[in-house]
Amino acid sequence: MLASTAGCRHRVAPYRKRFGPSFQERAQEAIRCYGAHAYLACCTMCGAAAEAILLATAIAKADEPTVLRQYNASGGRRRIENIILGKARQDLREECVGYLTLLKYWRDQAAHGRASGIKDNEAYTSLALLLRFAIFVNDNWAELTTK
């Protein structure tokens, strides 16, 4: 799936238009971190890029000021997920949650002050999940953003 970081860059690039420059910046940073063997940073940036996808999707579904206000409040990520997935089909919701669970876990592990033990395998998997999440949201865009 991801033969190289260069291959990953080319696979992520088409989603910039849909998910915006915040996604592109974080996804590219994750790829650069992986290439530099900065696996902890790679996982952190994959989680940040996934959140950028969530925000772009929620903003397409609801008004931006409301989305940003909820995102910046306590439990913001969960609130944004509820905007997108609250009325989604069960199978769609479950698949989306599946992608987000590991990305959130590694990002949260990486972002806190204790040793994480994140290595090449976790970072590689995180990049693959980010790409699959981008594809999943893109393929289900109409349903996920229906108001």
TORLO-225620 format. One record per residue: residue number from 1; chain; z, x, y of N, C-alpha, C, O in turn. Coordinates in steps of 0.2 Angstrom, whole numbers. Layout:
BEGIN
NODE     i   ch     nup   neast   nnorth    caup   caeast   canorth     cup   ceast   cnorth     oup   oeast   onorth
NODE   NUM    A       Z       X        Y       Z        X         Y       Z       X        Y       Z       X        Y
...
END
This chain:
BEGIN
NODE     i   ch     nup   neast   nnorth    caup   caeast   canorth     cup   ceast   cnorth     oup   oeast   onorth
NODE     1    A       0       4       -6       0        0         0       0       4        6      -4       3       11
NODE     2    A       4       9        7       5       14        12       4      21       10       8      24        9
NODE     3    A      -3      23        9      -4       29         7      -2      35       11       0      40        9
NODE     4    A      -2      33       18       1       39        23       3      35       29       2      29       30
NODE     5    A       6      39       33       8       36        40       2      34       44       3      29       48
NODE     6    A      -3      38       43      -9       36        47     -12      30       44     -14      26       48
NODE     7    A     -12      29       38     -14       22        35     -10      17       37     -12      11       39
NODE     8    A      -3      18       38       1       13        40       0      11       47       0       5       49
NODE     9    A      -2      16       52      -3       15        59      -9      10       59      -9       5       63
NODE    10    A     -14      11       55     -20        7        55     -19       0       53     -22      -5       55
NODE    11    A     -14      -1       48     -13       -8        46      -8     -12       51      -9     -18       51
NODE    12    A      -4      -8       55       0      -12        59      -4     -13       66      -2     -18       69
NODE    13    A      -9      -9       68     -12      -10        74     -15     -17       75     -14     -20       81
NODE    14    A     -18     -21       70     -21      -27        72     -16     -32       74     -18     -38       77
NODE    15    A      -9     -31       73      -4      -36        75      -1     -35       82       3     -39       84
NODE    16    A      -4     -30       85      -1      -29        92      -3     -35       97       1     -37      100
NODE    17    A      -9     -38       96     -11      -43       100      -6     -50       99      -4     -53      104
NODE    18    A      -5     -51       93      -1      -57        91       7     -56       93      10     -60       96
NODE    19    A       9     -50       91      17      -49        92      19     -45       98      24     -44      100
NODE    20    A      14     -42      102      15      -39       108      17     -32      108      17     -29      103
NODE    21    A      17     -29      114      18      -22       115      25     -20      112      26     -14      110
NODE    22    A      30     -24      112      37      -22       110      36     -21      102      39     -16      100
NODE    23    A      33     -25       99      32      -24        92      28     -17       91      30     -13       86
NODE    24    A      22     -17       94      18      -11        93      22      -4       94      22       1       90
NODE    25    A      26      -4      100      30        2       101      35       3       96      36       9       94
NODE    26    A      39      -2       94      44        0        88      41       1       82      43       5       78
NODE    27    A      35      -2       80      32       -1        73      29       7       73      30      10       69
NODE    28    A      26       9       79      23       15        79      29      20       79      28      26       76
NODE    29    A      34      19       82      40       23        82      43      24       75      45      30       73
NODE    30    A      43      19       72      45       19        65      41      23       60      43      27       56
NODE    31    A      35      23       61      30       27        58      31      34       59      31      38       55
NODE    32    A      31      36       66      33       43        68      39      45       65      39      51       63
NODE    33    A      44      41       65      51       43        62      50      45       55      53      50       52
NODE    34    A      46      41       51      45       42        44      42      49       43      44      53       39
NODE    35    A      36      50       47      33       56        46      37      62       48      35      67       45
NODE    36    A      42      61       52      46       67        54      52      67       49      57      71       50
NODE    37    A      52      63       44      58       63        39      65      61       42      70      63       40
NODE    38    A      64      57       48      70       54        51      71      47       48      69      42       52
NODE    39    A      73      46       42      73       40        38      78      35       41      76      29       41
NODE    40    A      83      37       43      88       33        47      85      29       53      85      23       54
NODE    41    A      82      33       57      78       31        63      73      26       61      71      21       64
NODE    42    A      69      28       56      63       24        53      66      17       52      63      12       54
NODE    43    A      71      16       48      74       10        46      76       6       52      75       0       53
NODE    44    A      79       9       57      82        6        63      76       3       67      76      -3       69
NODE    45    A      70       7       67      65        5        71      61      -1       67      58      -5       71
NODE    46    A      61      -1       61      58       -6        57      61     -13       58      58     -18       59
NODE    47    A      68     -12       59      72      -18        60      71     -21       67      70     -27       68
NODE    48    A      70     -16       72      68      -18        79      61     -21       79      61     -26       83
NODE    49    A      57     -18       76      50      -21        76      50     -28       73      46     -32       75
NODE    50    A      54     -29       67      54      -36        64      57     -41       69      55     -46       70
NODE    51    A      62     -38       73      65      -43        78      60     -44       84      60     -50       86
NODE    52    A      56     -40       85      50      -41        90      46     -46       88      43     -51       91
NODE    53    A      44     -46       81      40      -52        78      44     -58       79      41     -63       81
NODE    54    A      50     -58       77      54      -65        78      54     -67       85      53     -73       86
NODE    55    A      55     -63       90      55      -65        97      48     -68       99      48     -73      102
NODE    56    A      43     -64       97      36      -67        99      35     -73       96      32     -78       99
NODE    57    A      37     -74       90      36      -81        86      40     -86       89      37     -92       90
NODE    58    A      46     -85       91      50      -90        94      48     -92      101      48     -98      103
NODE    59    A      45     -87      105      43      -88       111      36     -92      111      35     -96      115
NODE    60    A      32     -91      106      26      -95       105      28    -103      103      24    -107      104
NODE    61    A      34    -103      100      36     -110        98      40    -114      104      40    -120      104
NODE    62    A      44    -110      107      49     -113       113      48    -109      119      44    -104      119
NODE    63    A      51    -111      124      50     -108       131      54    -101      131      59    -101      128
NODE    64    A      51     -96      134      53      -90       134      60     -89      137      64     -86      134
NODE    65    A      62     -92      143      69      -91       145      74     -94      140      79     -91      140
NODE    66    A      73     -99      137      78     -102       132      78     -97      126      84     -96      124
NODE    67    A      73     -95      124      73      -90       118      77     -84      120      81     -82      116
NODE    68    A      75     -81      126      79      -75       128      86     -76      129      90     -72      127
NODE    69    A      88     -82      132      95      -83       133      99     -84      126     104     -81      125
NODE    70    A      96     -87      121      99      -88       115      99     -81      111     104     -80      108
NODE    71    A      94     -77      112      94      -71       109      99     -66      111     102     -62      107
NODE    72    A     100     -66      118     105      -62       121     113     -65      120     117     -61      122
NODE    73    A     114     -71      117     120      -73       116     123     -71      109     119     -68      105
NODE    74    A     129     -72      108     132      -70       102     128     -74       96     127     -80       96
NODE    75    A     127     -70       91     123      -73        85     116     -74       87     113     -78       84
NODE    76    A     113     -70       91     106      -71        94     101     -71       89      96     -75       89
NODE    77    A     101     -66       85      96      -65        79      96     -72       75      90     -74       73
NODE    78    A     102     -74       73     102      -80        69      99     -86       72      96     -90       70
NODE    79    A     101     -87       79      98      -92        83      91     -92       83      88     -97       83
NODE    80    A      88     -86       84      81      -86        84      77     -88       78      72     -91       78
NODE    81    A      80     -85       72      78      -87        66      78     -95       65      74     -98       62
NODE    82    A      83     -98       67      84     -105        67      79    -109       71      76    -114       69
NODE    83    A      77    -106       77      71     -109        81      65    -109       77      61    -114       76
NODE    84    A      64    -104       73      57     -103        69      58    -107       63      53    -110       61
NODE    85    A      63    -106       59      63     -108        52      67    -115       51      67    -118       46
NODE    86    A      70    -118       57      75     -123        56      71    -129       53      74    -133       49
NODE    87    A      65    -131       54      61     -136        51      55    -134       47      51    -138       45
NODE    88    A      55    -128       45      50     -125        41      51    -128       34      56    -129       31
NODE    89    A      45    -128       30      46     -129        23      50    -125       19      51    -119       21
NODE    90    A      54    -127       14      59     -123        10      56    -116        8      59    -111        9
NODE    91    A      50    -117        5      47     -111         2      45    -106        8      46    -100        7
NODE    92    A      43    -108       13      41     -104        19      47    -100       22      48     -94       23
NODE    93    A      53    -104       22      59     -102        25      62     -97       20      64     -91       22
NODE    94    A      62     -98       14      64      -93         9      61     -87        9      64     -81        8
NODE    95    A      54     -87        9      50      -81         9      52     -77       16      53     -71       15
NODE    96    A      52     -80       21      54      -77        27      60     -73       27      61     -68       29
NODE    97    A      65     -77       25      72      -74        24      72     -68       20      76     -63       21
NODE    98    A      68     -68       14      68      -63        10      65     -56       13      68     -51       12
NODE    99    A      60     -57       17      58      -51        21      64     -49       26      65     -43       27
NODE   100    A      67     -53       29      72      -52        34      78     -49       32      81     -44       35
NODE   101    A      80     -51       26      86      -49        23      87     -41       22      92     -38       25
NODE   102    A      82     -38       19      82      -31        18      81     -27       25      84     -22       26
NODE   103    A      77     -29       29      76      -26        35      82     -26       40      84     -21       43
NODE   104    A      85     -32       40      92      -33        43      97     -28       41     101     -25       44
NODE   105    A      97     -28       34     102      -24        31     101     -16       33     106     -13       35
NODE   106    A      95     -14       32      94       -7        33      95      -5       41      98       0       43
NODE   107    A      93     -10       45      94       -9        52     101      -9       54     103      -4       58
NODE   108    A     105     -13       51     112      -14        53     116      -8       50     120      -5       53
NODE   109    A     114      -5       44     117        1        41     115       7       46     120      11       47
NODE   110    A     109       7       48     107       13        52     110      13       59     111      18       62
NODE   111    A     111       7       62     113        6        69     121       7       70     123       8       75
NODE   112    A     125       7       64     132        8        65     134      15       64     130      19       61
NODE   113    A     140      17       66     142       24        66     145      27       59     148      32       60
NODE   114    A     143      24       54     145       27        48     139      30       44     133      28       45
NODE   115    A     140      35       39     135       38        36     131      32       32     135      28       29
NODE   116    A     125      32       32     121       27        28     118      29       22     117      24       17
NODE   117    A     117      35       21     113       37        14     106      35       14     103      35        8
NODE   118    A     103      33       19      96       31        19      92      37       18      92      42       22
NODE   119    A      87      36       13      83       42        11      76      39       12      74      34       14
NODE   120    A      71      43        9      64       42         9      62      35        6      58      31        9
NODE   121    A      65      34        1      63       27        -3      65      21        1      61      17        2
NODE   122    A      71      21        4      73       15         9      68      15       15      66      10       17
NODE   123    A      67      21       18      62       21        24      55      18       22      52      14       26
NODE   124    A      53      21       17      46       19        15      46      11       13      41       8       15
NODE   125    A      51       9       10      51        2         8      52      -2       14      49      -8       15
NODE   126    A      56       0       19      57       -3        25      50      -4       29      48      -9       32
NODE   127    A      46       1       29      39        1        32      35      -4       29      31      -8       32
NODE   128    A      35      -4       22      31       -9        18      33     -16       20      29     -20       20
NODE   129    A      40     -17       20      42      -24        21      40     -26       29      38     -32       30
NODE   130    A      40     -21       33      38      -23        40      31     -25       40      29     -30       43
NODE   131    A      27     -21       37      20      -23        37      19     -30       33      15     -34       36
NODE   132    A      22     -31       27      22      -37        24      24     -43       28      22     -49       28
NODE   133    A      30     -42       32      32      -47        36      27     -49       42      26     -55       43
NODE   134    A      24     -44       45      19      -45        50      13     -49       47      11     -54       50
NODE   135    A      11     -48       41       6      -51        38       8     -58       36       4     -63       38
NODE   136    A      14     -59       34      17      -66        32      17     -70       38      15     -76       38
NODE   137    A      20     -68       44      21      -72        50      14     -73       53      12     -79       55
NODE   138    A       9     -68       53       2      -69        55      -1     -75       51      -4     -79       54
NODE   139    A      -1     -74       45      -4      -79        40      -1     -86       41      -5     -91       40
NODE   140    A       5     -87       43       9      -93        43      10     -95       51      14     -99       52
NODE   141    A       7     -92       55       8      -93        62       8    -100       65      12    -102       68
NODE   142    A       3    -104       63       2     -111        65       8    -115       63      11    -118       67
NODE   143    A      10    -114       57      16     -118        55      22    -116       58      27    -120       59
NODE   144    A      23    -109       58      30     -106        61      30    -108       69      36    -108       71
NODE   145    A      25    -109       72      25     -110        79      24    -117       82      24    -118       88
NODE   146    A      23    -122       77      22     -129        78      29    -131       82      34    -130       79
NODE   147    A      28    -134       87      33     -137        91      36    -144       89      40    -146       91
END
